[in-house]
């Protein structure tokens, strides 16, 4: 059995790649990324010494992916970054290429609510369309619908507050969500890639229930910083994000933006927390990994450098990590 992990250079795909190396021998693994030159040389060295096959696989290049995926039996593919019809086409390309290459099972990283018509987050149409294409493709599959990543509220929210005189601004109010830690998501993806899920099944991937306000308060407690939690309505939040140069769409100008996310995404996600849409609890993490989801409090020290170093932009994270 050979396993393919796409986006092995990224935060989520990288976690899955590392997990898989603990589960199977390197010669059973194919790791792909859009541009091999962007991989850290020390990472490539470790992978190659373990026998991993490393290939370039750009989601816009179906022929390249067919070649990269040849010899693989099961694939985990992380969703693309850009939001809109381009991403849907990229996902279709991955699915088509995998099937053409002879892959027998696909695990796809979707988003929480993609199978719920009443959910209206900005990113959902891309995932809903991809899920439909995958389920109708004839290949065996699993879908993991990740809730909002817990790390976003320990990194991005704090950075934006640092940028604005310690004002933590959101539309989330006191709504709660089962934010998922990326380590938990990576472990679930690994389990599904290894075949531990039920065939042709989607899983809502959720963590412990907590509010954004509670996260802010926990950080205040251990940092001795008074982050002021401020809730706005949607129009006010859009104006606020405009004022700090966050573009409305993923096609916008990010040259002055402190984060690589767009306002439409941020506003609709935060409002969905306020409205209770992201508060659904599941046992997916425990069922597939045998471990309970990460306690948000246990991640505070790991990301404490953001407030200790007063990081104000996503682009500065690599300088201190």
Buried (B, 14 or more C-beta within 10 A) or exposed (E): EBBBBBBBBBEBBBBBBBBBBEEBEBEBBBBBBBEBEEBEEEBBEBBEEEEBBBBBBBBEBBEBBBBBBBEBBBBBBBBBBBBBEBBBBBBBBBBBBBBBBEBEBBBBBBBBBBBBEEBBBBBBBBBBBBBEBBBEBEBBBBBBBBBBBBBBBBBBBBBBBBBBEBBBBBBBBEBBBBBBBBBBBBBBBBBBBBBBBEEEEBBBBBBBBBBBBBBBEBBBEEBEBEBEBBBBEEEEBBEBBEEBEBBBEBEBEBEEBBBEBBBBBBBBBBBBBBBEBBBBBBEBBEBBBEEEBBEBBEBBEEBBBBBEEBBBBBBBBEEEE
